[in-house]
Amino acid sequence: MLAALLLFAIIWLTENVQTGLLAAAMVLVFSILVHQFRKNARILLNQEKADKDRLQAALAQIERERAAMENIQAALGSGPWSMEFDERGEIIACIWTDVFRHMLGYEGEADFPNRLDSWSNLLHEEDKAYVMKEYWYTVRDYTGEKTYDVKYRLLTRNAGWR
């Protein structure tokens, strides 16, 4: 009877020790995983902060360059504008700046909408065909060799043909 009780105590202790060791091993593995997760999260957070800082610096540089370009344009008495095209050379966006509009005697987008024909409809009739041909030829030149450098007459709102 004593032997059976001793055997039972040994089996019970062995099972509990194994269970305890298994539980301790699971806690250790879980702790390692949590630690690694936190370490990786810190690394990612630091990378995102560095990326944010680089992006802010790049945006600040772009803003400085944009302001410098506006100053150059103002000094030259030039009105910038831009156009975006798709892969087929079709206009996606045409943006006339207020400086450009004012040079032509217009107040804003309501007077001079962001469309190509806002400009092209003001071309002198004798110049229009050639100017538009050269314009589209330049747009569709994917070699980058063609430069759009065309003289033409344009009807301004208040000062006539220029």
VOMIFI-818190 format. One record per atom (N, C-alpha, C): residue number from 0; residue in one letter; x, y, z. Coordinates in nm, 2 decimals, padded with zeros to 4 digits. Example, Ala and Ser with C-alpha at 12.3 -4.5 7.8 and 13.67 -1.06 7.14 Angstrom:
<rs>
{0; "a"; {01.32; -00.57; 00.78}} {0; "a"; {01.23; -00.45; 00.78}} {0; "a"; {01.32; -00.33; 00.78}} {1; "s"; {01.28; -00.22; 00.71}} {1; "s"; {01.37; -00.11; 00.71}} {1; "s"; {01.29; 00.00; 00.79}} 
</rs>
This chain:
<rs>
{0; "m"; {00.08; -00.12; 00.00}} {0; "m"; {00.00; 00.00; 00.00}} {0; "m"; {00.09; 00.12; 00.00}} {1; "l"; {00.19; 00.12; 00.08}} {1; "l"; {00.28; 00.24; 00.08}} {1; "l"; {00.35; 00.25; -00.05}} {2; "a"; {00.38; 00.14; -00.11}} {2; "a"; {00.45; 00.14; -00.24}} {2; "a"; {00.36; 00.20; -00.34}} {3; "a"; {00.23; 00.17; -00.34}} {3; "a"; {00.13; 00.22; -00.43}} {3; "a"; {00.11; 00.37; -00.41}} {4; "l"; {00.11; 00.41; -00.28}} {4; "l"; {00.10; 00.55; -00.25}} {4; "l"; {00.22; 00.63; -00.30}} {5; "l"; {00.34; 00.57; -00.28}} {5; "l"; {00.46; 00.64; -00.33}} {5; "l"; {00.46; 00.65; -00.48}} {6; "l"; {00.42; 00.54; -00.54}} {6; "l"; {00.42; 00.54; -00.69}} {6; "l"; {00.32; 00.64; -00.74}} {7; "f"; {00.20; 00.66; -00.67}} {7; "f"; {00.10; 00.76; -00.71}} {7; "f"; {00.16; 00.90; -00.69}} {8; "a"; {00.23; 00.92; -00.58}} {8; "a"; {00.29; 01.05; -00.55}} {8; "a"; {00.40; 01.08; -00.66}} {9; "i"; {00.48; 00.98; -00.70}} {9; "i"; {00.58; 01.01; -00.80}} {9; "i"; {00.52; 01.04; -00.93}} {10; "i"; {00.41; 00.96; -00.97}} {10; "i"; {00.34; 00.99; -01.10}} {10; "i"; {00.28; 01.13; -01.10}} {11; "w"; {00.21; 01.16; -00.99}} {11; "w"; {00.15; 01.29; -00.97}} {11; "w"; {00.25; 01.40; -00.98}} {12; "l"; {00.36; 01.39; -00.91}} {12; "l"; {00.47; 01.49; -00.91}} {12; "l"; {00.53; 01.50; -01.05}} {13; "t"; {00.55; 01.39; -01.12}} {13; "t"; {00.61; 01.39; -01.26}} {13; "t"; {00.51; 01.46; -01.35}} {14; "e"; {00.38; 01.43; -01.34}} {14; "e"; {00.29; 01.50; -01.43}} {14; "e"; {00.28; 01.64; -01.41}} {15; "n"; {00.28; 01.68; -01.28}} {15; "n"; {00.28; 01.82; -01.24}} {15; "n"; {00.41; 01.90; -01.28}} {16; "v"; {00.52; 01.83; -01.27}} {16; "v"; {00.65; 01.89; -01.31}} {16; "v"; {00.65; 01.91; -01.46}} {17; "q"; {00.60; 01.81; -01.53}} {17; "q"; {00.60; 01.82; -01.68}} {17; "q"; {00.50; 01.93; -01.72}} {18; "t"; {00.39; 01.94; -01.65}} {18; "t"; {00.29; 02.04; -01.68}} {18; "t"; {00.35; 02.18; -01.65}} {19; "g"; {00.42; 02.19; -01.53}} {19; "g"; {00.48; 02.31; -01.49}} {19; "g"; {00.59; 02.35; -01.59}} {20; "l"; {00.67; 02.25; -01.63}} {20; "l"; {00.78; 02.28; -01.73}} {20; "l"; {00.72; 02.33; -01.86}} {21; "l"; {00.61; 02.26; -01.91}} {21; "l"; {00.54; 02.30; -02.03}} {21; "l"; {00.49; 02.44; -02.02}} {22; "a"; {00.42; 02.47; -01.91}} {22; "a"; {00.37; 02.60; -01.89}} {22; "a"; {00.48; 02.71; -01.89}} {23; "a"; {00.59; 02.68; -01.82}} {23; "a"; {00.70; 02.77; -01.81}} {23; "a"; {00.76; 02.79; -01.95}} {24; "a"; {00.77; 02.68; -02.03}} {24; "a"; {00.82; 02.69; -02.17}} {24; "a"; {00.73; 02.78; -02.25}} {25; "m"; {00.60; 02.76; -02.24}} {25; "m"; {00.50; 02.84; -02.32}} {25; "m"; {00.51; 02.99; -02.28}} {26; "v"; {00.52; 03.01; -02.15}} {26; "v"; {00.54; 03.15; -02.10}} {26; "v"; {00.66; 03.21; -02.16}} {27; "l"; {00.77; 03.14; -02.16}} {27; "l"; {00.90; 03.19; -02.21}} {27; "l"; {00.89; 03.22; -02.36}} {28; "v"; {00.83; 03.12; -02.44}} {28; "v"; {00.81; 03.15; -02.58}} {28; "v"; {00.72; 03.27; -02.61}} {29; "f"; {00.61; 03.28; -02.53}} {29; "f"; {00.52; 03.39; -02.55}} {29; "f"; {00.60; 03.52; -02.52}} {30; "s"; {00.67; 03.52; -02.41}} {30; "s"; {00.75; 03.64; -02.37}} {30; "s"; {00.85; 03.68; -02.48}} {31; "i"; {00.92; 03.58; -02.54}} {31; "i"; {01.01; 03.61; -02.65}} {31; "i"; {00.94; 03.67; -02.77}} {32; "l"; {00.82; 03.61; -02.80}} {32; "l"; {00.74; 03.66; -02.92}} {32; "l"; {00.70; 03.81; -02.89}} {33; "v"; {00.65; 03.83; -02.77}} {33; "v"; {00.60; 03.97; -02.74}} {33; "v"; {00.72; 04.07; -02.75}} {34; "h"; {00.84; 04.03; -02.69}} {34; "h"; {00.96; 04.11; -02.70}} {34; "h"; {01.00; 04.14; -02.84}} {35; "q"; {01.00; 04.04; -02.93}} {35; "q"; {01.03; 04.05; -03.07}} {35; "q"; {00.93; 04.14; -03.14}} {36; "f"; {00.81; 04.12; -03.11}} {36; "f"; {00.70; 04.21; -03.17}} {36; "f"; {00.72; 04.35; -03.14}} {37; "r"; {00.75; 04.38; -03.01}} {37; "r"; {00.77; 04.52; -02.97}} {37; "r"; {00.90; 04.58; -03.03}} {38; "k"; {01.00; 04.50; -03.04}} {38; "k"; {01.13; 04.54; -03.11}} {38; "k"; {01.10; 04.58; -03.25}} {39; "n"; {01.03; 04.49; -03.32}} {39; "n"; {01.00; 04.51; -03.46}} {39; "n"; {00.91; 04.64; -03.48}} {40; "a"; {00.81; 04.65; -03.39}} {40; "a"; {00.73; 04.77; -03.39}} {40; "a"; {00.81; 04.90; -03.37}} {41; "r"; {00.90; 04.90; -03.28}} {41; "r"; {00.99; 05.02; -03.26}} {41; "r"; {01.07; 05.05; -03.38}} {42; "i"; {01.12; 04.94; -03.45}} {42; "i"; {01.20; 04.96; -03.57}} {42; "i"; {01.12; 05.02; -03.68}} {43; "l"; {01.00; 04.97; -03.70}} {43; "l"; {00.91; 05.02; -03.80}} {43; "l"; {00.87; 05.16; -03.77}} {44; "l"; {00.84; 05.19; -03.64}} {44; "l"; {00.80; 05.33; -03.60}} {44; "l"; {00.92; 05.42; -03.63}} {45; "n"; {01.04; 05.39; -03.60}} {45; "n"; {01.15; 05.47; -03.63}} {45; "n"; {01.17; 05.49; -03.78}} {46; "q"; {01.15; 05.39; -03.86}} {46; "q"; {01.16; 05.40; -04.00}} {46; "q"; {01.05; 05.49; -04.06}} {47; "e"; {00.93; 05.48; -04.00}} {47; "e"; {00.82; 05.57; -04.05}} {47; "e"; {00.85; 05.71; -04.01}} {48; "k"; {00.91; 05.74; -03.89}} {48; "k"; {00.94; 05.87; -03.85}} {48; "k"; {01.05; 05.93; -03.94}} {49; "a"; {01.15; 05.85; -03.98}} {49; "a"; {01.26; 05.89; -04.07}} {49; "a"; {01.20; 05.92; -04.20}} {50; "d"; {01.11; 05.84; -04.25}} {50; "d"; {01.05; 05.86; -04.38}} {50; "d"; {00.97; 05.99; -04.38}} {51; "k"; {00.89; 06.01; -04.27}} {51; "k"; {00.81; 06.13; -04.26}} {51; "k"; {00.91; 06.26; -04.26}} {52; "d"; {01.02; 06.25; -04.19}} {52; "d"; {01.11; 06.36; -04.19}} {52; "d"; {01.17; 06.39; -04.32}} {53; "r"; {01.21; 06.28; -04.40}} {53; "r"; {01.26; 06.30; -04.53}} {53; "r"; {01.15; 06.35; -04.62}} {54; "l"; {01.03; 06.31; -04.61}} {54; "l"; {00.92; 06.36; -04.69}} {54; "l"; {00.89; 06.51; -04.66}} {55; "q"; {00.89; 06.54; -04.54}} {55; "q"; {00.87; 06.68; -04.50}} {55; "q"; {00.98; 06.77; -04.56}} {56; "a"; {01.11; 06.72; -04.55}} {56; "a"; {01.22; 06.80; -04.61}} {56; "a"; {01.21; 06.81; -04.76}} {57; "a"; {01.16; 06.71; -04.82}} {57; "a"; {01.15; 06.71; -04.97}} {57; "a"; {01.03; 06.81; -05.01}} {58; "l"; {00.92; 06.80; -04.93}} {58; "l"; {00.81; 06.90; -04.96}} {58; "l"; {00.85; 07.04; -04.93}} {59; "a"; {00.93; 07.06; -04.83}} {59; "a"; {00.98; 07.20; -04.80}} {59; "a"; {01.07; 07.25; -04.91}} {60; "q"; {01.16; 07.16; -04.97}} {60; "q"; {01.24; 07.19; -05.08}} {60; "q"; {01.16; 07.23; -05.20}} {61; "i"; {01.06; 07.15; -05.23}} {61; "i"; {00.97; 07.17; -05.34}} {61; "i"; {00.90; 07.31; -05.33}} {62; "e"; {00.86; 07.34; -05.21}} {62; "e"; {00.79; 07.47; -05.18}} {62; "e"; {00.89; 07.58; -05.20}} {63; "r"; {01.01; 07.57; -05.16}} {63; "r"; {01.11; 07.67; -05.18}} {63; "r"; {01.14; 07.69; -05.33}} {64; "e"; {01.15; 07.58; -05.40}} {64; "e"; {01.17; 07.59; -05.55}} {64; "e"; {01.05; 07.65; -05.62}} {65; "r"; {00.93; 07.61; -05.57}} {65; "r"; {00.81; 07.67; -05.64}} {65; "r"; {00.81; 07.82; -05.61}} {66; "a"; {00.84; 07.87; -05.49}} {66; "a"; {00.84; 08.01; -05.46}} {66; "a"; {00.95; 08.08; -05.54}} {67; "a"; {01.06; 08.02; -05.56}} {67; "a"; {01.17; 08.08; -05.64}} {67; "a"; {01.13; 08.09; -05.78}} {68; "m"; {01.06; 07.98; -05.83}} {68; "m"; {01.01; 07.99; -05.97}} {68; "m"; {00.91; 08.10; -05.99}} {69; "e"; {00.82; 08.11; -05.90}} {69; "e"; {00.72; 08.22; -05.90}} {69; "e"; {00.79; 08.36; -05.91}} {70; "n"; {00.89; 08.37; -05.83}} {70; "n"; {00.97; 08.50; -05.83}} {70; "n"; {01.03; 08.53; -05.96}} {71; "i"; {01.09; 08.42; -06.02}} {71; "i"; {01.16; 08.43; -06.15}} {71; "i"; {01.05; 08.47; -06.25}} {72; "q"; {00.94; 08.40; -06.25}} {72; "q"; {00.83; 08.43; -06.35}} {72; "q"; {00.78; 08.57; -06.33}} {73; "a"; {00.77; 08.62; -06.21}} {73; "a"; {00.72; 08.75; -06.18}} {73; "a"; {00.82; 08.86; -06.24}} {74; "a"; {00.95; 08.83; -06.21}} {74; "a"; {01.06; 08.92; -06.26}} {74; "a"; {01.06; 08.92; -06.41}} {75; "l"; {01.03; 08.81; -06.48}} {75; "l"; {01.04; 08.81; -06.62}} {75; "l"; {00.91; 08.86; -06.68}} {76; "g"; {00.81; 08.88; -06.60}} {76; "g"; {00.68; 08.92; -06.65}} {76; "g"; {00.61; 08.81; -06.73}} {77; "s"; {00.64; 08.69; -06.69}} {77; "s"; {00.59; 08.57; -06.75}} {77; "s"; {00.48; 08.50; -06.67}} {78; "g"; {00.38; 08.44; -06.74}} {78; "g"; {00.28; 08.37; -06.66}} {78; "g"; {00.28; 08.22; -06.69}} {79; "p"; {00.32; 08.15; -06.59}} {79; "p"; {00.33; 08.00; -06.60}} {79; "p"; {00.20; 07.93; -06.62}} {80; "w"; {00.20; 07.82; -06.69}} {80; "w"; {00.08; 07.74; -06.71}} {80; "w"; {00.14; 07.59; -06.72}} {81; "s"; {00.05; 07.50; -06.71}} {81; "s"; {00.09; 07.36; -06.73}} {81; "s"; {-00.02; 07.28; -06.79}} {82; "m"; {00.02; 07.17; -06.85}} {82; "m"; {-00.07; 07.07; -06.90}} {82; "m"; {-00.03; 06.93; -06.87}} {83; "e"; {-00.12; 06.84; -06.85}} {83; "e"; {-00.09; 06.70; -06.83}} {83; "e"; {-00.16; 06.62; -06.94}} {84; "f"; {-00.09; 06.52; -06.98}} {84; "f"; {-00.14; 06.44; -07.09}} {84; "f"; {-00.13; 06.29; -07.05}} {85; "d"; {-00.22; 06.21; -07.12}} {85; "d"; {-00.22; 06.07; -07.09}} {85; "d"; {-00.12; 06.00; -07.19}} {86; "e"; {-00.11; 05.87; -07.19}} {86; "e"; {-00.01; 05.80; -07.27}} {86; "e"; {-00.04; 05.81; -07.42}} {87; "r"; {-00.16; 05.85; -07.46}} {87; "r"; {-00.19; 05.87; -07.60}} {87; "r"; {-00.17; 06.02; -07.64}} {88; "g"; {-00.13; 06.10; -07.55}} {88; "g"; {-00.11; 06.24; -07.58}} {88; "g"; {-00.24; 06.33; -07.57}} {89; "e"; {-00.34; 06.27; -07.51}} {89; "e"; {-00.46; 06.35; -07.49}} {89; "e"; {-00.45; 06.43; -07.36}} {90; "i"; {-00.51; 06.55; -07.37}} {90; "i"; {-00.50; 06.64; -07.25}} {90; "i"; {-00.59; 06.58; -07.13}} {91; "i"; {-00.52; 06.57; -07.02}} {91; "i"; {-00.60; 06.53; -06.90}} {91; "i"; {-00.63; 06.66; -06.82}} {92; "a"; {-00.54; 06.75; -06.81}} {92; "a"; {-00.56; 06.87; -06.74}} {92; "a"; {-00.48; 06.99; -06.80}} {93; "c"; {-00.55; 07.10; -06.80}} {93; "c"; {-00.49; 07.22; -06.86}} {93; "c"; {-00.50; 07.33; -06.75}} {94; "i"; {-00.39; 07.38; -06.70}} {94; "i"; {-00.40; 07.47; -06.58}} {94; "i"; {-00.33; 07.60; -06.62}} {95; "w"; {-00.42; 07.71; -06.63}} {95; "w"; {-00.37; 07.84; -06.65}} {95; "w"; {-00.36; 07.91; -06.52}} {96; "t"; {-00.24; 07.97; -06.49}} {96; "t"; {-00.23; 08.04; -06.36}} {96; "t"; {-00.30; 08.17; -06.36}} {97; "d"; {-00.33; 08.23; -06.25}} {97; "d"; {-00.39; 08.36; -06.24}} {97; "d"; {-00.30; 08.47; -06.30}} {98; "v"; {-00.17; 08.45; -06.28}} {98; "v"; {-00.07; 08.54; -06.34}} {98; "v"; {-00.08; 08.54; -06.49}} {99; "f"; {-00.09; 08.42; -06.55}} {99; "f"; {-00.11; 08.41; -06.70}} {99; "f"; {-00.24; 08.48; -06.74}} {100; "r"; {-00.35; 08.45; -06.67}} {100; "r"; {-00.48; 08.51; -06.70}} {100; "r"; {-00.47; 08.66; -06.69}} {101; "h"; {-00.41; 08.71; -06.59}} {101; "h"; {-00.40; 08.86; -06.57}} {101; "h"; {-00.32; 08.92; -06.69}} {102; "m"; {-00.22; 08.85; -06.73}} {102; "m"; {-00.14; 08.90; -06.85}} {102; "m"; {-00.23; 08.92; -06.97}} {103; "l"; {-00.34; 08.84; -06.98}} {103; "l"; {-00.43; 08.85; -07.10}} {103; "l"; {-00.55; 08.93; -07.07}} {104; "g"; {-00.56; 08.98; -06.94}} {104; "g"; {-00.67; 09.07; -06.91}} {104; "g"; {-00.79; 09.00; -06.84}} {105; "y"; {-00.77; 08.88; -06.80}} {105; "y"; {-00.88; 08.80; -06.74}} {105; "y"; {-00.86; 08.79; -06.59}} {106; "e"; {-00.97; 08.78; -06.52}} {106; "e"; {-00.97; 08.78; -06.37}} {106; "e"; {-00.95; 08.65; -06.31}} {107; "g"; {-01.01; 08.54; -06.36}} {107; "g"; {-01.00; 08.41; -06.29}} {107; "g"; {-01.05; 08.30; -06.38}} {108; "e"; {-01.07; 08.19; -06.32}} {108; "e"; {-01.11; 08.07; -06.40}} {108; "e"; {-01.24; 08.09; -06.46}} {109; "a"; {-01.33; 08.16; -06.40}} {109; "a"; {-01.46; 08.18; -06.46}} {109; "a"; {-01.45; 08.26; -06.60}} {110; "d"; {-01.36; 08.35; -06.60}} {110; "d"; {-01.33; 08.43; -06.73}} {110; "d"; {-01.25; 08.35; -06.83}} {111; "f"; {-01.16; 08.27; -06.78}} {111; "f"; {-01.06; 08.20; -06.86}} {111; "f"; {-01.04; 08.06; -06.81}} {112; "p"; {-01.14; 07.97; -06.84}} {112; "p"; {-01.14; 07.83; -06.79}} {112; "p"; {-01.01; 07.76; -06.82}} {113; "n"; {-00.99; 07.65; -06.74}} {113; "n"; {-00.87; 07.57; -06.75}} {113; "n"; {-00.90; 07.47; -06.87}} {114; "r"; {-00.90; 07.52; -06.99}} {114; "r"; {-00.92; 07.44; -07.11}} {114; "r"; {-00.83; 07.50; -07.22}} {115; "l"; {-00.78; 07.41; -07.31}} {115; "l"; {-00.69; 07.45; -07.41}} {115; "l"; {-00.76; 07.56; -07.50}} {116; "d"; {-00.89; 07.54; -07.53}} {116; "d"; {-00.95; 07.64; -07.62}} {116; "d"; {-00.97; 07.78; -07.56}} {117; "s"; {-00.95; 07.79; -07.43}} {117; "s"; {-00.95; 07.93; -07.37}} {117; "s"; {-00.84; 08.01; -07.43}} {118; "w"; {-00.73; 07.94; -07.46}} {118; "w"; {-00.61; 08.01; -07.52}} {118; "w"; {-00.62; 08.00; -07.67}} {119; "s"; {-00.65; 07.88; -07.73}} {119; "s"; {-00.65; 07.87; -07.87}} {119; "s"; {-00.75; 07.95; -07.94}} {120; "n"; {-00.87; 07.98; -07.88}} {120; "n"; {-00.97; 08.06; -07.94}} {120; "n"; {-00.93; 08.21; -07.95}} {121; "l"; {-00.82; 08.24; -07.88}} {121; "l"; {-00.78; 08.38; -07.89}} {121; "l"; {-00.66; 08.40; -07.99}} {122; "l"; {-00.62; 08.29; -08.05}} {122; "l"; {-00.52; 08.30; -08.16}} {122; "l"; {-00.57; 08.38; -08.28}} {123; "h"; {-00.48; 08.45; -08.34}} {123; "h"; {-00.52; 08.53; -08.46}} {123; "h"; {-00.55; 08.42; -08.57}} {124; "e"; {-00.65; 08.45; -08.65}} {124; "e"; {-00.70; 08.35; -08.75}} {124; "e"; {-00.59; 08.31; -08.85}} {125; "e"; {-00.50; 08.41; -08.88}} {125; "e"; {-00.39; 08.38; -08.98}} {125; "e"; {-00.28; 08.29; -08.91}} {126; "d"; {-00.27; 08.29; -08.78}} {126; "d"; {-00.17; 08.21; -08.71}} {126; "d"; {-00.22; 08.08; -08.66}} {127; "k"; {-00.35; 08.06; -08.64}} {127; "k"; {-00.40; 07.95; -08.56}} {127; "k"; {-00.37; 07.82; -08.61}} {128; "a"; {-00.38; 07.79; -08.74}} {128; "a"; {-00.36; 07.66; -08.80}} {128; "a"; {-00.21; 07.62; -08.77}} {129; "y"; {-00.12; 07.71; -08.80}} {129; "y"; {00.02; 07.67; -08.79}} {129; "y"; {00.06; 07.66; -08.64}} {130; "v"; {00.01; 07.74; -08.55}} {130; "v"; {00.04; 07.74; -08.41}} {130; "v"; {-00.01; 07.61; -08.35}} {131; "m"; {-00.14; 07.57; -08.39}} {131; "m"; {-00.19; 07.44; -08.33}} {131; "m"; {-00.12; 07.32; -08.39}} {132; "k"; {-00.08; 07.33; -08.52}} {132; "k"; {-00.01; 07.21; -08.57}} {132; "k"; {00.12; 07.19; -08.50}} {133; "e"; {00.19; 07.30; -08.48}} {133; "e"; {00.32; 07.30; -08.41}} {133; "e"; {00.30; 07.25; -08.26}} {134; "y"; {00.20; 07.30; -08.20}} {134; "y"; {00.17; 07.26; -08.06}} {134; "y"; {00.15; 07.11; -08.05}} {135; "w"; {00.06; 07.05; -08.13}} {135; "w"; {00.03; 06.91; -08.12}} {135; "w"; {00.15; 06.83; -08.17}} {136; "y"; {00.23; 06.88; -08.27}} {136; "y"; {00.35; 06.81; -08.31}} {136; "y"; {00.45; 06.80; -08.19}} {137; "t"; {00.46; 06.91; -08.12}} {137; "t"; {00.55; 06.91; -08.00}} {137; "t"; {00.50; 06.81; -07.89}} {138; "v"; {00.37; 06.82; -07.87}} {138; "v"; {00.31; 06.73; -07.76}} {138; "v"; {00.34; 06.58; -07.80}} {139; "r"; {00.33; 06.55; -07.92}} {139; "r"; {00.34; 06.41; -07.96}} {139; "r"; {00.48; 06.36; -08.00}} {140; "d"; {00.58; 06.45; -07.98}} {140; "d"; {00.72; 06.42; -08.00}} {140; "d"; {00.77; 06.36; -07.87}} {141; "y"; {00.78; 06.22; -07.87}} {141; "y"; {00.82; 06.15; -07.75}} {141; "y"; {00.98; 06.14; -07.75}} {142; "t"; {01.05; 06.19; -07.84}} {142; "t"; {01.19; 06.19; -07.84}} {142; "t"; {01.25; 06.30; -07.75}} {143; "g"; {01.16; 06.41; -07.73}} {143; "g"; {01.21; 06.52; -07.65}} {143; "g"; {01.29; 06.62; -07.73}} {144; "e"; {01.31; 06.60; -07.86}} {144; "e"; {01.39; 06.68; -07.94}} {144; "e"; {01.32; 06.81; -07.99}} {145; "k"; {01.19; 06.80; -08.00}} {145; "k"; {01.11; 06.91; -08.05}} {145; "k"; {01.08; 07.01; -07.94}} {146; "t"; {01.11; 07.14; -07.97}} {146; "t"; {01.08; 07.24; -07.87}} {146; "t"; {00.97; 07.33; -07.93}} {147; "y"; {00.87; 07.36; -07.85}} {147; "y"; {00.76; 07.45; -07.90}} {147; "y"; {00.81; 07.59; -07.88}} {148; "d"; {00.85; 07.65; -07.99}} {148; "d"; {00.90; 07.79; -07.99}} {148; "d"; {00.84; 07.86; -08.11}} {149; "v"; {00.71; 07.91; -08.09}} {149; "v"; {00.64; 07.96; -08.20}} {149; "v"; {00.59; 08.10; -08.17}} {150; "k"; {00.61; 08.19; -08.26}} {150; "k"; {00.56; 08.33; -08.25}} {150; "k"; {00.42; 08.34; -08.31}} {151; "y"; {00.33; 08.40; -08.24}} {151; "y"; {00.19; 08.41; -08.28}} {151; "y"; {00.13; 08.54; -08.22}} {152; "r"; {00.02; 08.57; -08.27}} {152; "r"; {-00.06; 08.69; -08.22}} {152; "r"; {-00.18; 08.63; -08.14}} {153; "l"; {-00.20; 08.69; -08.02}} {153; "l"; {-00.30; 08.65; -07.93}} {153; "l"; {-00.39; 08.77; -07.89}} {154; "l"; {-00.51; 08.76; -07.89}} {154; "l"; {-00.61; 08.86; -07.86}} {154; "l"; {-00.62; 08.87; -07.71}} {155; "t"; {-00.58; 08.98; -07.65}} {155; "t"; {-00.59; 09.00; -07.51}} {155; "t"; {-00.73; 09.07; -07.48}} {156; "r"; {-00.77; 09.07; -07.36}} {156; "r"; {-00.91; 09.12; -07.33}} {156; "r"; {-00.91; 09.27; -07.35}} {157; "n"; {-00.80; 09.34; -07.30}} {157; "n"; {-00.80; 09.49; -07.29}} {157; "n"; {-00.70; 09.56; -07.38}} {158; "a"; {-00.60; 09.48; -07.43}} {158; "a"; {-00.49; 09.55; -07.50}} {158; "a"; {-00.49; 09.51; -07.65}} {159; "g"; {-00.59; 09.44; -07.70}} {159; "g"; {-00.59; 09.40; -07.84}} {159; "g"; {-00.49; 09.29; -07.87}} {160; "w"; {-00.44; 09.28; -07.99}} {160; "w"; {-00.35; 09.18; -08.03}} {160; "w"; {-00.21; 09.20; -07.98}} {161; "r"; {-00.15; 09.10; -07.93}} {161; "r"; {-00.02; 09.10; -07.88}} {161; "r"; {00.06; 08.99; -07.94}} 
</rs>
